[in-house]
């Protein structure tokens, strides 16, 4: 069985991961989630001081050939191993995840609407808009607790890399999305988005 793919795009801290996880939960086992973040290039060949200065907010930081191969297999309903990224060390983990085919796959990431060959694969695309101040606050919370980062390093990286790269590579994708939602509207519009996902799973059987 081929799968339907849903792309959730937005800036760092916009709420795209929250949305992707809620969509998966709301579809009661019919969907799984895949994060573009796990496809960052492995930097184990670099010294740690060089790894921490890498710009992870440029699209070139992603292993796109690997991502495309994995997504192509997921769309065909084929089992595949997906990487796991260790953000504390900026390396790809030795552990991999075995993907069990699902009827619907929700993918979230910064740049899922930039590449034409990927855009053609999405059954639905959603762009989450969010103000810069809110994204910084959320990133501070996440990176301190989940990625062992200091507040100063998080703020410096946001100012020097995240914000300018967002303006250059992320924000313009809103014009390519099927749906654009402000982060404050996510909860209220969840029923609408779940219904659109169900329409992809059961065409002609779900009312719009």
Residue pairs with C-beta under 8 A, 6 or more apart in sequence:
1 77
1 101
1 103
2 75
2 76
2 77
3 74
3 75
3 76
3 77
3 101
3 102
3 103
3 104
3 105
4 103
4 104
4 105
4 123
4 124
4 197
4 200
4 201
5 71
5 74
5 75
5 104
5 105
5 107
5 121
5 122
5 123
6 23
6 31
6 104
6 105
6 106
6 107
6 122
6 123
6 124
6 125
6 126
6 197
6 200
7 107
7 108
7 109
7 112
7 113
7 118
7 119
7 122
7 124
7 125
7 126
8 16
8 19
8 20
8 23
8 106
8 107
8 108
8 109
8 112
8 125
8 126
8 128
9 16
9 108
9 109
9 110
9 111
9 112
9 113
9 125
9 126
9 127
9 128
9 170
9 173
9 177
10 16
10 110
10 127
10 128
10 129
10 130
10 170
10 183
11 110
11 128
11 130
11 135
11 162
11 166
11 170
11 171
12 57
12 110
12 135
12 139
12 162
12 166
13 130
13 134
13 135
13 136
13 137
13 138
13 139
13 142
14 128
14 129
14 130
14 135
14 183
15 128
15 130
15 138
15 183
15 186
16 108
16 109
16 128
17 35
17 108
18 186
19 108
19 126
19 128
19 186
19 193
20 33
20 35
20 106
20 107
20 108
21 33
22 186
22 190
23 31
23 106
23 190
23 193
23 194
23 197
24 31
24 32
24 33
24 106
26 190
26 194
27 104
27 194
27 197
27 198
27 201
30 102
30 103
30 104
30 201
31 102
31 103
31 104
31 105
31 106
31 197
32 99
32 100
32 102
32 104
32 105
32 106
33 105
33 106
33 107
33 108
34 70
34 71
34 74
34 82
34 99
34 105
34 106
34 107
34 108
35 107
35 108
35 109
36 62
36 67
36 107
36 108
36 109
36 110
36 111
36 112
37 85
37 87
37 109
38 82
38 83
38 84
38 85
39 62
39 63
39 64
39 66
39 67
39 70
39 83
39 85
40 56
40 61
40 62
40 63
40 85
40 90
40 92
41 61
41 62
41 63
41 92
42 63
42 91
42 92
43 50
43 51
43 54
43 90
43 91
44 89
44 91
44 92
46 54
46 90
48 89
48 90
51 89
51 90
51 91
52 90
52 153
54 61
54 90
55 61
55 161
55 165
56 90
56 161
57 110
57 161
57 162
57 165
57 166
57 169
58 165
58 169
59 110
59 111
59 114
59 169
62 111
63 83
64 115
66 83
68 117
68 118
70 80
70 82
70 99
71 107
71 118
71 121
72 121
73 79
73 80
74 80
74 99
74 101
74 105
75 105
75 121
77 101
78 101
79 98
79 99
79 100
79 101
80 98
80 99
81 96
81 97
81 98
81 99
82 96
82 97
82 99
83 92
83 93
83 96
83 97
84 92
84 93
84 95
84 96
84 97
85 91
85 92
85 93
86 92
86 93
87 146
87 147
88 147
88 148
103 201
104 197
104 200
104 201
110 169
110 170
111 169
111 170
111 173
112 118
112 122
112 125
112 173
113 119
113 122
113 125
113 127
113 173
113 176
113 177
114 169
114 173
119 125
119 176
123 200
124 178
124 179
124 196
124 197
124 200
125 176
125 177
125 178
125 179
126 177
126 178
126 179
126 180
126 181
126 193
127 173
127 174
127 176
127 177
127 179
127 180
127 181
128 181
128 182
128 183
128 186
129 174
129 180
129 181
129 182
129 183
130 182
130 183
132 163
132 166
134 183
135 162
135 166
136 155
136 158
136 162
139 154
139 158
139 162
140 151
140 154
140 155
143 149
143 154
144 150
144 151
144 154
174 180
179 193
179 196
181 189
181 193
195 206
195 207
195 208
198 206
199 206
199 208
